Amino acid sequence: MTHAIPASATIVITGASSGIGRATALAFARPGVRLVLAARRAAVLAEVAAECAQQGARTLAVPTDVTDARAVHHLAEAAAALGGGQIDVWVNNAGSGAIGEFDKVPLAAHEQVLHLNLFGYLYGAYAVLPYFRRQGHGILINVVSLGSWLPEPFTASYSASKYGLRGLMDTLRAELSSEPHIHVCDVHPSYIDTPGFQHGANYTGRLIKPAPPVFPAQKVADTIVKLTRHPRPSTMVGWSGPALRLLYQLAPQTTAWAAARLFRGYLAQAQPAPVSENSLFRPQPAPHGSDISGGWLAPAAPRGRGTWWGAALLAAAAGAYLWQQRKSGAPIPVNPTS
């Protein structure tokens, strides 16, 4: 289905100060468009707004903590005021995580991850939906995760928030099924090169890196822009996401076991790193983690044997599944569907 947003569309992006959010803001920036950018770091947000303005966009920076429902409501009001009463696109993107064994991660950190990743998106949808209903159209885009389709060990609250978010938006889509011009679109990135690993809390005592293959944030930003022209309920970014999702559907226990084993193997040899909340509770001062890239695609980036655990997981789970099928005598599907 093709959908045309106006050239002067009003677009809200949360988490716009770095990573996918910053890449998305720049991807949308063009003459005539109204960009309303939200994040906790006011100074960095102003820099992004200035970059977008240089490309011709009319920009408004609204420092916002998405865990505060009233602040998100104010964000929607500010966007509508800029857009003459209308909001055309809302991109829920702000979020973070906490890595570590479930009972070694402080309870407050688990709660904050849920507040950011689940309630922050709920607040965004709740704030913008009345505008969509009143004007009869609108596109809500949610940057979710591969983690909403399969459990990732040592990220319990992150996985819980993403699984919950998928259920929330599936339900909202069902409620809006009689309003064909209001779209709810979920984007599920694989491992992306952003500063997200520097922002999230780390309670492992080891340096955490995204598992390859790692894809550029621009790939997600381009997908988000495309969804404003061709809305669809669910889109995965990066080939490894669909592959891992399919493996988990076919062999859930084996895939989960392989993921946990490989991650523990990585932690056993990874470089030491301080236990830190990083920016989970409070934003870190600029310029830390203010870029689109986290540096994970740099050719000179150090690589330990654990950095290839994503590819190893694919091979291990696939091999175990085929072995189980042959042992049981069950037929191996030629074209399994997801």
Disulfide bonds with the S-S distance in Angstrom:
none
